[in-house]
Every structure is written in structure tokens, then in C-alpha cells.
């Protein structure tokens, strides 16, 4: 399929406008050169609206839009649990985790681990995260993004990945996190507007032009099984979303790890002016999260009726876009690419931050600030090139990339979550105990995966998390070191939140509960 001239024009205008705005917000005063705080933490100056928008823009990318729509096509609305539960998770992070991280004035998650544990933990986790970001996250975003461009515009997959990589570098390589975060408000507006247009048009098609509400009624009547929020054991997709344990089990661990300890997500909150500004941004992101199922899951369910014979579920979203009217198609295409390049820019910036601040600076501590910024830019470029090379071999044969990513990261998530939670809230956790929990997570997960294959992976995540906690506690007690000298002094952390944050938290919880009750 080819895009019409007006669609191409709208898309080109968006590309050049975004690059121009990014360079404009990244400009420096005469005589000033970017240092590491400017480049990696936006000068610790981000306002709440930029933080909230950037959190969502970094999160909602190709693997989220394409992958979650594919899961909506295959599983139904139940996959929206990742989104709605994430909204509550964000509030937990804002209340209990952010004050600790901001008090420690860190650049990276591995840096906090060194302050709390020791140098070994920092190095091990820095290398681990670099591997995951490059070989899982970046590859998934590039591959699925190129797949969407291929389906919509007929562009070869390789050229699609090259375009996405070049575009993200063009607007983010010079300005760093500031360029990414301050332009993400544009990306999110385009993403929300374009996504809602797509959902409206899809529902209107289902109702034969009688409106989106009638289309939604028709969709629920024709595909009632796609609107089960809690899957029963006889559901063919129970292994992906195992019933009630989705609400009380391992998905909490997945979400806490992703939103609380994931560098490319948490980095924009570390760049806040202060704790209160970061918490306002978190609350803003939580409300945006409640909208996401309308944008990324509902189109996938609608595609079951509109394009029922897809070869792969992940083709649902791009296939719907080919049916959109001229002009609207260009807006939605720009929205999709906006989400992709924003995530690419966020990931590459975080890869460069971890490599530069946790590994390179340790070996060469006496270089200039500008030297470290230059190294960070080179690392961003190299990371994207590596991801392009390995994308097809790693992801070319998967039907549902979103589920693949969850399954893979589920091997490591329990240990990471245990490492941080104990490090923040149990003063007797030792470096050896925390490190064994982090490393033991993969081994324990592998054992369950091999010898208990009928255990759903979300349940496995929850079980392994409890075992990692137990392992860390036992090892720490056996060492008999008492309270760690590096323990977080919770009495010195300001956990107090504003009334606005508290009201927003209550509203998000009520709305999330209402969604589940409505579709129970």
C-alpha cells in the first residue's frame, strides 16, 4: 500500500517540525557547553508536564502499540491489565521510591546500587541492563516499527529500521534527555489524538457508519469472549494471563520493576526540579495510562472483525491503518512513528548514560565533562547499529512480540525487584545477599520454565520473587553483619506528598477499580 500525497506531506511536516523544535529547546547560552547533568539529566530542570508526557512517550512504543494491539487481537481486553495496573504502580513509585532516589542525587540505577551495596553490584547490573536494552528493547522497537512502516508504506524492513534510527538520532543526539523530554509532549498529544482517531474510525466501520458507540456495542455483542478481564482456566490464553493471580500476583512485580527500577523510564523523574514536581509528573502519567487501552488494545480487538484473516496478530494495528481515510492516515502514521522514535531516543540516551557514568567514567575518571558527553553520543549511535543488525535474527519469527518481551524479562525481573526493594526498605540486606537474589532470579526462573512448564509465567514471576527475597534474607542473616553501613535512612527521606497527589491517587484507584468491575 502507498500513502497518498497529503499523508506523506503531513508526515514530512511532522518530521521536520519535531527536529526543529528539538534543536531549538536544546540550544545553549553563548559560551556554555553541555555537561553530563545537562545531557543525561536535562540539567535537573524538567517540569511536571514534561516528566509525565515523557514517561508515557518512552513507554508507548512499537512493542506497546503493535505488540499490545496484537495481544488484543489474540487475547482480548484482558491484556489491558498491564496498562490499568501500571497506573496504580506509578503512584506507588511516586510515593515510596522517587523520594529515595532523588535524595541520593543519582544519574543511574546502578549508581544507587553502589551507594546501597558495593561496586560489584553496580557493575553487574550495569552490564546486564546494557544487554537487555540493546538486545531486547531496542531491537523490538526497531523491528516492530519497521514492520509497521512496511505494512503501511511498503518500505523495506531494513530501510525502515535505518530511517527510524536516523530520525531518533537527529533530534536527540545533540540535546540529550532535554531534547527528548521537552518534545515528548508533542509526541504524546499526537499519539493520543491519532490513536483515538483510529479507534473511532475502526468502531465506526464495524457499525457501518452508525457511530463509535454503536460500533462498540456491536463489537461486545459479536466478540463477548474478547472482553473477559479475568480469564478462566479453560480459556486458551490462560497461560498468558492466569485469572485472578493477574491482579494479586506477578504482574505487580513486573510493573514495579519496569516503572520503578528501569533506567530509561525512571531517568526523566531523576531529572525533575524537585520531588513534588516529579510526583506531579507521575500522577499525570498515571491518568494518561488509563487511556492507553482505548488507543492500543481496542483497535486490536476491532481488527478481529475488520481484518479477520491476518497471518500474525502483530499485523492488526498496521492493517487497520491501511483502511483509514486519506489525511487521517498520515496523522495516525505520524503518531505511530512519534511513539517509536521517542522510545528509541529514550532507550539510546539511557544506554549512553549507563555506559558512560557506570562503566567508562570508572575507568577514566579524570576526563572533562564534554568528553563524557561525546562518549555518550558515540554509544547511542553504536547501540542503534547493533540493534539493527540483530533485530531480524532475534524477533523475525515471533507472532506476539509484546508477550515475548514480557516472557524474557520475566526471567530477570523478580531478582531485580528483590534487590531494590530489600535495598531500600530492609537495612540488614548485604551486598552478597542482594547480588545472589539478582543472579539467582535467572537460574530459578529457568528451573521452573524447564521442569514446571504448565506454570503461567506471571505466576512464575511472583513465585521466583518470593524465593529471591528469601534467598537474600537468609544470606544476609548468615553473614551476621547487622545493619548495613550503606542502608537507606528512611527517617531522612521525605515521603510526604501534596494533597493534589493524594487526590489524584484516589481518583486513579477508583477509575481502575471501575474498569474491572464493569467487565468482570
C-alpha angles and dihedrals in degrees: 000000000000126000117239120247093256091051092051091047092052091048095049091048089053093050096051094040092053093048091048094049092046092053091045095054090044095057117121132216114263111280095016121113125195115262126194093272091053094047103038101029103026090244090297088278108114116138122222096258092054091047094050095044092045092050090056095041091052091048101043105067140128095298088049100043099034096030098044092044086053089052089048088054090050105031106019132220093334089083087067087078087085089061102040095043089047089062091061091042090057090057091051089051091049094049103041112014107037096058089056095048095046092048089057091051094221133171096202143019092244088055090059090049091056092050090050101036122004146287094278093060091050094052096044094049094043091055091044094052093047089055094048095046094049102037100034113020102033093041092050094050093046095045098046092041091053089046090056093048090048092052095045104036104016093240116156113259094241093050090046092055091046091052093049092048094047093046094051092047093047094059101032109031096078101037101036120197093347092060091047098046099043093049093045091082087066090046093051094047090051091045095050096042094044093045094049090048090053093049092047093049093047092051091045089054091052091052092047092243098318094119140270096280092055089045090054091049090050091048093052091046095049097040106029091152090063091063098058106122096187111044119215123226092257091058110109090228097049091113090062096046109016105203122256093356087075087072099042106024144050098341088075089057091048091050097044091050093047099045099031108037105021110111099212090051102039095041094083091055089051086058094058123124089238143334094277092053091048092050092050088052090050092052091049090052091049091058091047089051090060088061096052099087088060089054104038109019106035094057089054092054091046089052090065088072099032100044104012101165104061119154091221131018090231088068091068100092097042091045092054090051091059088061095054121109121264111275094021088063091059092051093049091045090052090049091053093048089045090059093046099049093043091057092044090052092047093048096046091047090052092046089052091046094052094043094046101040101033104034114012098041090050090060095040107028098161102061123116123267090246090054091057091048089052091050089050091055092049091050091052090055095046092048092055093048092051091048091052092052096050100035099093097043091050103040108017095099102044121107096195111031094180092060090044091055092048091048093049097045089045088073091065105024098082093056094045091050092048091048093055100036093051091041092056102037109026113060095196096062109121128209091248092050093050094044093050090050091052095046094038091058093076094046094048092046091049092051092052091044092053101038103028103036094156090065108103111242094238090056089046090054091053094046094047090048091057091047091049090051090050092048093051093047094049094048092046093050093046090055089058094208096137118207111007116244087225095050118135110256099223091188089068095050118094104226092166113122131200122257088247092058091047093051091047090050093053091048093050092049092049093048092047091050090048092055092054094044091050092055101032 
